[in-house]
Amino acid sequence: MLDHLPAFGKSSWTTAQTRSIGASISTVSRTVATLELSELGPRLGLDPDVEDAAPRTSERRLRRNLGALRHRNYRLYFIGQVISTVGTWMQSVAMPWLALLLTHDAFHVGLVVATQFTPMLVAGQFGGLLADRFSKRRILVCSQAAFMLPAFSMFFLSSQGLAQYWMVLTAALAVGCVNVVDVPSRQSFVIEMVGREDLLNAIALNSTIFNGAAVIGPSLAGLIIGLLGVPLCFLLNGVSYLASIGALLLMTNLPAVLKVTTGGSMLVRIREGLTYARHDPVVGTLLLNVAVFSLFSMNRFTLLPIFADQVLHIGAAGFGFLTASQGLGALAGALSLAVLQRRLASGNVQFLIGLAWSVFLVAFSLSRYYPLSIALLVLSGYCQIAFVATSNTRIQAATPDHLRGRVMALYAQSLMGVGPVGSFQAGALAHFFGAPVAMAFRAVVSGAFVTLTRLLRPAVFKAGE
């Protein structure tokens, strides 16, 4: 056998040389063919890169068109939220209506609404801390299950004729407390499902769900209350959370987000989020702008009834159309963001949208012509959702992963937590000076603040940012 080794070695060397020469010939042939194609292609109308470029272009177009919906986890989330949010809006109508039936007093109805949003203002940062410390999906599964408790409790109490006002107030407080945990986790969970590239598209789609449900949910609630009574709204809302829970449980392959743990007490970690927001010029200033607009320009349920009754003299039906028109504008704004996200997401465009929002509200306060008032509310609703959703996207994109829960809790406090204060302030101004003056003054304050931001911190609303 040893006698054959030289022959074997020679044969192997020959084979290797042959393969090497063949590979070289093949490489040279491909190079020559490519050179010939690059020289002759333009004459023949051919492009050597077309075969590779076409699939890439097609893939980019598909990714752009689908946006966040190309992610399986977000598709599940989207379906679950469509069902659950409609139920939530139904209960949002049923709860104050039940309070009105029990007390026949507008103040007590307003107190129910204020009670539901006060916990976010007081304790929102604790929810953000939980979102940064634990799995957001698990938190959301637990919070969705917790939302079912006040819904089913109010269904039982109201269907048995046992409901009392303090029970409605307790249920509203329970919903508000669950929101403290749910909202920061929900806001910061979006980027884990879709990544930074599709974040604005996902936020726009979430706004579409919210505003679409704001039309469908109250309409269904009104029909159900009129035909079957208040209890069924609570029951349907409780059942609707099963869709959201099921969607969350079906999600797979969520990215593992690195958790950066820091020492110190809970208050120290909360202060870490506050310190970041205060020192980051874009994040902190956008949070302030959201808070100012929420405080002065977003309390439609406080002033619009007065406009319908005392200014435009259009009655309850007209009030419904005023509310729906602003919701329609918000829905259009959300859809526009989903389609034109690159064009509408710049800081410069956001500034112009914020300024236009204020101008449309001032014009609405001066209008005494019902169709014009409707049109102005559609435009203001469009600007509202475009400004708020863009702020949400830019804040999330600028925030480190390990702080996102706490920063988004600040965002929730800015957007939702100041609501009760804004409602009280709007009502007080309307009481002393009238609804038109209250609306105009508040809109001017918002417009002035966003303009001062542009002048004093131009980087916040810089073109291309």
Sequence and secondary structure as in RCSB ss.txt:
>XXXX:A:sequence
MLDHLPAFGKSSWTTAQTRSIGASISTVSRTVATLELSELGPRLGLDPDVEDAAPRTSERRLRRNLGALRHRNYR
LYFIGQVISTVGTWMQSVAMPWLALLLTHDAFHVGLVVATQFTPMLVAGQFGGLLADRFSKRRILVCSQAAFMLP
AFSMFFLSSQGLAQYWMVLTAALAVGCVNVVDVPSRQSFVIEMVGREDLLNAIALNSTIFNGAAVIGPSLAGLII
GLLGVPLCFLLNGVSYLASIGALLLMTNLPAVLKVTTGGSMLVRIREGLTYARHDPVVGTLLLNVAVFSLFSMNR
FTLLPIFADQVLHIGAAGFGFLTASQGLGALAGALSLAVLQRRLASGNVQFLIGLAWSVFLVAFSLSRYYPLSIA
LLVLSGYCQIAFVATSNTRIQAATPDHLRGRVMALYAQSLMGVGPVGSFQAGALAHFFGAPVAMAFRAVVSGAFV
TLTRLLRPAVFKAGE
>XXXX:A:secstr
 GGGHHHHHHHHHHHHHHHHHHHHHHHHHHHHHHHHHHHHHHHHT  TTHHHHHHHHHHHHHHHHHGGGGSHHHH
HHHHHHHHHHHHHHHHHHHHHHHHHHHH  HHHHHHHHHHHHHHHHHHHHHHHHHHHHS HHHHHHHHHHHHHHH
HHHHHHHHHTT   HHHHHHHHHHHHHHHHHHHHHHHHHHHHHHTTTTHHHHHHHHHHHHHHHHHHHHHHHHHHH
HHT SHHHHHHHHHHHHHHHHHHHH             S HHHHHHHHHHHHHH HHHHHHHHHHHHHHHHH  H
HHHHHHIIIIIS  HHHHHHHHHHHHHHHHHHHHHHHHHSHHHH SHHHHHHHHHHHHHHHHHHHH   HHHHHH
HHHHHHHHHHHHHHHHHHHHHHHS GGGHHHHHHHHHIIIIITHHHHHHHHHHHHHHH HHHHHHHHHHHHHHHH
HHHHHH TTTT TT 
